Amino acid sequence: MGDEQYSAEELAALQAAVLRYHDEFLRPVWDRRSLRVMDRLHRLHLSWLAIPWILMDAARMIMFGHPRRMFAGQQQAVRLYRQLSGEEPYLARADVWQIVEQLGMLDERVQRPDGDRPGAPRGADRAELEAAAAALIGYYLAGRRSDDQLLREVQAAWAECEELHEQQLQRDLERKRRGRRRDLAEAERRLQAATDRYLVAWRHWFDRQAQQGTSAGSSDR
């Protein structure tokens, strides 16, 4: 299915709901306790744990905080996505979660563009997140298909990140490794490299969008 099957108003409403869900998902991270934990993870070269930490903190908010407020954005996003995709609730919820998870990895607030690693690719600002959300919505509504080569490269990089995160979390749960420090250092290196490739893939996509916007603006003069 292509975006032409949906009205601009429907897609804009879904985009706004997804971004609201994204913001609600990240909100628990910005209290002082969570920021201290995030700083500690970066100092220990465990930045790959940032997203899992956000997940755990969000679960804590749901259990002991304000679940209705926490789920408001999710419920709206899933409802609007279902209306456009026609998917069953659990499939729509999974797709929306995938979109939000990708935005969480991309958001510059999580990536901390503060000079931790010279030359590290930066995350996305708000305008870029909005563009990424629109692209991801179109991609998932089309059955995870796209004619956009750069967007396909983004998704290939994301699949690598997702696989490495799952593998590392499973190994940590088992806690049966030898040479723990060496293994952690190697896991950090691989995960950071995969995250960098994901961010670089998005930067290529953003650059192409900016070039197209400039070309369109010049042709209108």
C-alpha positions in Angstrom: 0.0 0.0 0.0 1.3 3.5 -0.8 0.8 6.8 0.9 -1.5 7.8 -2.0 -4.2 5.6 -0.5 -4.4 7.8 2.6 -5.3 11.4 3.0 -2.8 14.0 4.1 -4.9 14.6 7.1 -5.0 11.0 8.2 -1.2 10.6 7.8 -0.6 13.9 9.7 -2.8 12.8 12.6 -1.0 9.4 12.8 2.4 11.2 12.7 1.4 13.5 15.5 0.1 10.6 17.6 3.3 8.6 17.0 5.5 11.5 18.0 3.3 12.0 21.1 3.8 8.4 22.0 7.6 8.8 21.4 7.7 11.8 23.7 5.7 10.1 26.4 7.9 7.1 26.2 11.1 9.1 26.7 9.6 11.4 29.4 10.5 9.2 32.4 14.2 9.2 31.4 14.7 12.9 32.1 14.3 12.9 35.9 17.5 13.4 37.9 17.9 9.7 38.9 17.6 8.5 35.4 20.0 11.1 34.0 22.6 9.9 36.6 22.1 6.3 35.5 22.5 7.4 31.8 25.7 9.3 32.6 27.1 6.3 34.4 26.3 4.0 31.5 28.2 6.3 29.2 31.2 6.5 31.6 31.4 2.7 31.8 31.2 2.4 28.0 27.8 0.7 28.3 25.9 3.2 26.2 24.2 0.3 24.4 22.2 -0.2 27.6 20.5 3.2 27.2 17.5 2.0 25.3 17.0 -1.0 27.6 17.2 1.3 30.5 14.5 3.6 29.0 12.3 0.5 28.6 12.7 -0.5 32.2 12.1 3.1 33.4 9.0 3.3 31.3 7.8 0.1 32.8 8.4 1.5 36.3 6.4 4.6 35.3 3.5 2.4 34.1 3.5 0.3 37.2 4.0 3.0 39.8 3.3 6.3 38.1 0.6 7.4 35.7 -0.2 4.5 33.4 -3.2 6.3 31.8 -1.2 9.2 30.8 1.7 7.0 29.7 -0.6 4.9 27.4 -2.6 7.8 26.0 -0.3 8.4 23.1 0.2 4.7 22.4 -3.5 4.0 22.3 -4.2 6.9 20.0 -1.3 5.9 17.7 -2.4 2.3 17.5 -6.0 3.2 16.9 -5.1 5.5 14.0 -2.6 3.0 12.6 -5.2 0.3 12.7 -7.7 2.5 10.8 -5.2 2.9 8.0 -3.6 -0.5 7.9 -6.6 -2.7 8.7 -4.3 -4.9 10.9 -5.3 -6.8 13.9 -4.7 -5.0 17.2 -1.6 -6.9 18.2 0.0 -6.4 14.8 -0.8 -2.7 14.7 0.7 -2.4 18.3 3.9 -4.2 17.2 4.3 -2.0 14.1 3.8 1.2 16.1 6.2 0.0 18.7 8.8 -0.7 16.1 8.4 2.9 14.8 8.7 4.4 18.3 11.7 2.2 19.1 13.5 3.4 16.0 12.8 7.0 16.8 14.1 6.4 20.4 17.4 5.2 19.0 17.6 8.1 16.6 16.6 11.0 19.0 19.6 13.2 19.8 18.4 13.4 23.4 19.2 9.7 23.8 22.3 9.8 21.7 23.8 12.7 23.6 25.6 14.8 21.0 27.9 16.2 23.6 31.3 15.3 22.4 31.7 11.9 24.1 33.2 10.5 21.0 34.9 12.8 18.5 33.4 12.3 15.1 30.4 10.3 16.3 27.3 10.7 14.1 24.7 12.9 15.8 21.1 12.0 16.4 18.1 13.7 15.0 16.7 17.0 16.1 12.9 17.6 16.3 12.4 18.5 12.6 14.4 15.5 11.5 12.4 13.2 13.9 9.2 14.4 12.4 10.5 13.6 8.9 11.7 10.2 10.1 8.4 9.4 11.7 6.6 10.2 8.4 9.0 8.0 6.5 8.7 5.1 8.9 4.9 5.3 9.0 4.8 5.1 5.2 7.2 2.2 5.2 5.3 0.1 7.7 1.9 0.9 6.1 3.3 -0.3 2.9 4.1 -3.7 4.5 7.7 -2.8 5.3 8.5 -2.1 1.6 9.9 1.0 0.0 11.2 2.2 -3.4 13.5 4.5 -1.4 17.0 2.9 -1.4 18.3 5.1 1.4 15.3 4.2 3.6 15.9 0.5 2.9 19.5 1.0 4.0 18.2 2.6 7.2 16.1 -0.4 7.9 18.9 -2.9 7.2 21.1 -1.0 9.7 18.2 -1.0 12.2 17.8 -4.8 11.8 21.5 -5.2 12.7 21.1 -3.0 15.8 18.0 -4.9 16.9 19.7 -8.3 16.5 22.8 -7.2 18.4 20.8 -5.7 21.3 18.8 -8.9 21.6 21.9 -11.1 21.6 23.6 -9.0 24.2 20.6 -8.8 26.5 20.2 -12.6 26.3 23.9 -13.1 27.2 23.6 -10.7 30.1 20.5 -12.5 31.4 22.3 -15.8 31.3 25.4 -14.4 33.0 27.5 -17.5 32.2 30.3 -15.8 30.3 34.0 -16.0 31.0 36.3 -13.0 30.5 33.4 -10.7 31.3 35.3 -7.4 30.9 36.7 -8.4 27.5 33.3 -9.6 26.3 31.7 -6.4 27.5 34.2 -4.3 25.7 33.7 -6.3 22.5 29.9 -6.1 22.8 30.1 -2.4 23.4 32.3 -1.9 20.3 30.0 -4.0 18.0 26.8 -2.3 19.3 28.2 1.2 19.1 29.4 0.5 15.6 26.0 -0.8 14.6 24.3 2.2 16.2 26.7 4.5 14.3 25.8 2.8 11.0 22.1 3.3 11.8 22.6 7.0 12.5 24.8 7.5 9.5 22.2 5.8 7.3 19.6 8.3 8.6 22.0 11.2 8.1 22.3 10.2 4.4 18.5 10.1 4.2 18.2 13.5 5.8 20.8 15.0 3.6 19.0 13.7 0.5 15.7 15.2 1.8 17.4 18.5 2.3 18.9 18.5 -1.2 15.5 17.7 -2.6 14.0 20.6 -0.7 16.6 23.0 -1.9 16.1 21.9 -5.5 12.3 22.3 -5.2 12.8 25.8 -3.7 15.1 26.8 -6.5 12.7 25.6 -9.2 9.9 27.7 -7.6 11.8 31.0 -8.1 
